[in-house]
Amino acid sequence: MASYYPYVFNGTPQQQAAFYQQMAMLQKDELVGFLLALLLGTFGAHRFYLGETGWGIAYVIFSWTGIPTLLGFIECFFMPGRVRDYNAVRAAQVAAWVGRAVPANIPG
């Protein structure tokens, strides 16, 4: 996990623990994203998985046309990168939150 999240290595052990605890709950899995796009891409499951609700609803609405099926198949090959980007953004947000929420002067 450390290779994805270089944000807290300068933090205290308490900050690092809080960061990894939050990221364990928030991070998404690349394989799950790939499989959702491949198997359920017609219904936008991969979009819902990444929190893109608007796009997910659009996929559901147009699922009868077959276009989302084709898009889901194409997007399954891009999902690992998109999931890594999603996790990197969440890591930056959590690192910023942990830096404010856990003061460095707490006795450990």
N, C-alpha and C positions, 0 to 999 in steps of 0.2 A: 504494500500500500504506500510505502514511503516514496517510491519513485513518482507517483502521481501528485503528491502533495508536498512540495518543498517549502510550503509557506510557514511552518511552525518550528523549524529546526533551531531557530534563534530564541524560541520561547522557553519558559520555565517548564519543568516536568508537569506541573498542574495544567498549564496551558496545552501542552502536548496531549495529555490524557483527555482533556475536555474536547480538543479538536478531533482526536481519533474516535471518541465516543459518538460525537455528532455525525461525523462522516460515515461511520458504520451504519447509521440509520438512514442517511440521505443518498448515499452513492447507489448508482445503477450498475447493472452487470451488462457487459458487452454481448455476451452470448444470448442473454434473454432478449435484448433489443433486436439482435439479428433474427432470432427465431420468431419473435412477434411480427416483425416486418415480413418475413418469409411466409409464415403460416396464417397470420391474421391481418396482413397488410390491407386486405380488402376493406376491413372495417376500421382501419386507422389505429389498431391497438398499439403499435409502436409509437405513434404520436402521443396518445394518451400516456404511455409509459414515461415519456420525457416531459410531461406536463404541458404539452402543446394541445390544449383542449380544443381550441378553435379549429385547428387543422384536423383533429380527430373527428370532430362533428362533421366537417366538410367531407371527409372520407366516408362516414356513415351515410350521409345524405346522398352521395353520388355512387354508393357501392353497387347499385343496380346497373350502372353503365359499363362496368368492367375496367374503367380507367384507373380507379384506385388499386385494382388487382395488379395491373402492370406497374404502377408507381411503387407499390409495396415490394414487388419483386426487385425492381431496380434499387430501391432504397435499402434493401437488406444488406447490400454490399457496402453501403456508406454508414451503416449503423454503428459499427465499432468506433469509428472516428467521432461520430456525433455523440455517442455515450461518453467518450473520453472528454470531449469539450464540455458536456453537461457536468461531469464530475469535477473538472477543473474550475468551472464557474462556481459551483457549490463550495469547493474547497476554499476559494478566495473569499467567498461570503462568510463561511464559518471561521476562517482565520481572522478576518476583520472583527467578527463578533467575539471570538475568544480573546483577542487582544484587548478589547474593551471590558469584557465581562469578568475576566480573571486577572486581578491586579498582580503585578510581579512581586509585591512585597508580602505576600501571604506566607507565613512560616510553614515549612513543609515537613 
